[in-house]
């Protein structure tokens, strides 16, 4: 799957929000990556939303998300949770179930540590 996704990721336009990185740090993605400082992230995303592009995805930055929520420019949120996020290499996990409770927006994701039996 990663081999299929990698060329797609390399081809799409990316904006990196960072006060310490520069476009010199973008390596092979230099032609498709723009680096903006944190204080310009809201302005940059608002400009992208006014454009003709597709969905705008934000990965891995609670600080940026919160600023975009506050600005009122977030339309939808998708949470992607996988065993690497929860367990990492030290604890390989296997998905057992997902559930929600009526009247609640809470989602329960249940994993078993590989090599053990679920309780």
N, C-alpha and C positions, 0 to 999 in steps of 0.2 A: 504494500500500500504506500509506503514512504517513497518508493521509486516513482509511483504515479503522481503523488502530490508534489514532490520536489520541483519538477519543471514548471508546474502551475504556480507555485509560490515564487519561483525565480522571476516569472513573467509579470506578475501583478505589481501595480504601483504600491509602494509602502511608505508610511510616514513613521519615523522613529522619534519618540519624545524623549529627549535626554538633555540634561545640562552638562554632561561630561563627554559624550561621544560626538564625533564629527562625521561627515560623509566619507572621510578617509577610512573610517572603521567599518564600512559596510561591505567591504570585500567584493565578492563576485556579484552582489546585488546592487552595486554602486549606481548603475544606470536606471534602476527602478526604485531607488530609495531616497527620500528626503528626510533630513534630520532637522527637527525644530526644538527649540528650548521649551521647557515645561510651561512657561508663562505665555507661549503662543499656541499651545495645544488646542485650546477652546476655539480660537480664531481659525486655526487650520482645519479642524473638523467641521466647523460651521461652513467654511468655504467649500469643502468637499461635498457636503450635503446639498449645497446649492448647485453643484455640477451635475453632469449627466451620467456619472458612474453608477455602479451597482452598490451593494451593501458595503457598509463600513464596519470593520471588525476591530475590536480592541482586545489585545491579549495581555494578560498578566500585569495590570497596573491599577490597583485599587485607587491610588491617588488620582490618576487621569480619569478613571470612571466617575469618581465622586465629583470632580469638577465638571464633567460633561452632564451628569445628572442635574447638578445645581443650575447649569446654564439652560436646561430644558431642551437639549438637542439629542437626547437618546430616545429612540422610538421603541426599541425592543431589546430584551436581554436574553442571551442563551448562556446557560452554565454547562460547561463540559467538564465532567469529573471522571477521572480514570484512575486505575490502580497506581500508576506512577506518581500521581499527585498525592495520593493518600499514603501509600506504603513505600514507594521507591524501591530501589534494588535490594535493600536489606529485608524487605518483607513482601515477596511476590503475592499478589492478591488475585482472587477469582470472584467475579460478580455472582452473588447469590440471588438478590432480588432488589426491586425498587418498589416503593409504595408511597401513596399520599393518604392523608386522612381527610374525610369529608369535612368541609368548612374551613380547611387550613391550606395555606400556601406552602407548607413545609413538605419537602421531599426527603424520604428516608432511602439511603442507598446502603445496602448491606453487602459486605465482602467477607470471604473466608480467606485466612492465610493459607496459601497453598501448602499441601502436605498435612493439613489438619482437618478434622471433621467439624462441620458447623454445629453449634449448640442447639 
